Amino acid sequence: MQIGIVIGNVWATRKEETLNGLKLMVVQRLDLASGKLAESYVAVDCVGAGRGERVLITTGSSARKALRDRDTPVDAAIVGILDQEEMMGKDAGE
């Protein structure tokens, strides 16, 4: 799993039928150890995340398992909204 920040939304009126009804978000991966942002990509939102929130993301076949239809062509899914992170005894962001 990865930690990321929601930086936007994606809308597509024409898409694979099994993607209908899914909320697509743009997330940017966050390396907590260095505090740096990395690549951005699209993930299906399974938990109602919003722009600016830190989220837990799963990728690959695990992302499809977060959906009800495991045949949906998804390779990244937001599966949690983070309340707090802690690194080496300190809260992240301190």
BELMO-V473151 format. One record per residue. PHI is phi in whole degrees, 0 to 359 (* if undefined). OMEGA is omega in degrees with one decimal (999 if undefined). D_FIRST is the distance of its C-alpha to the first C-alpha in Angstrom with 2 decimals. Layout:
BEGIN
phi,omega,d_first
PHI,OMEGA,D_FIRST
PHI,OMEGA,D_FIRST
END
This chain:
BEGIN
phi,omega,d_first
*,-178.7,0.00
231,173.5,3.76
251,179.7,7.03
213,177.1,9.90
238,177.2,13.45
285,-177.7,15.25
245,178.8,18.22
175,178.8,20.02
241,175.0,20.75
230,174.6,21.77
240,177.1,24.74
219,-179.9,26.02
285,176.9,29.21
247,-178.9,29.21
201,176.3,26.17
304,-172.9,25.36
306,-177.6,26.77
289,176.3,23.72
273,178.7,22.00
301,178.8,24.87
87,179.5,24.05
267,178.5,20.38
272,-178.3,19.54
257,-177.5,18.07
239,172.9,16.65
266,179.4,16.32
239,176.1,13.37
240,-177.7,13.37
295,-179.1,10.54
239,174.2,11.49
266,-176.2,11.89
296,-178.1,12.88
296,-178.6,14.93
261,-177.2,17.11
76,-177.0,16.81
264,174.8,16.90
271,-178.7,15.59
242,-175.3,14.63
298,174.7,14.78
245,-179.5,14.89
200,-179.3,14.34
265,177.6,14.96
225,174.4,12.71
282,-179.4,14.29
269,179.7,14.54
260,-170.7,14.51
229,178.9,15.30
81,-179.9,17.95
288,178.6,16.37
233,-179.6,18.91
302,178.8,19.55
91,-179.1,18.82
277,173.0,16.28
276,-172.4,13.09
227,175.0,10.27
259,-174.6,6.79
238,172.5,5.60
245,-176.0,4.69
232,177.8,6.92
71,-176.8,9.89
297,177.6,11.74
295,178.9,9.20
294,178.9,9.73
294,179.5,13.39
292,178.3,13.31
285,-179.6,12.51
264,178.5,15.82
286,-179.4,19.24
254,-175.5,20.32
288,177.1,18.22
267,179.8,20.49
290,-177.5,19.37
284,-178.0,18.44
233,176.3,14.96
237,174.1,12.10
209,-179.7,9.83
220,173.4,9.88
277,-175.4,9.80
242,177.9,9.46
196,173.2,10.46
249,-174.4,12.76
279,174.4,12.66
269,-176.2,16.09
197,172.5,15.82
237,178.3,13.95
228,179.1,15.89
233,176.3,16.16
49,174.8,18.99
81,179.0,20.87
238,173.9,20.89
290,176.8,19.36
298,179.7,17.37
94,178.6,19.86
280,999,22.88
END
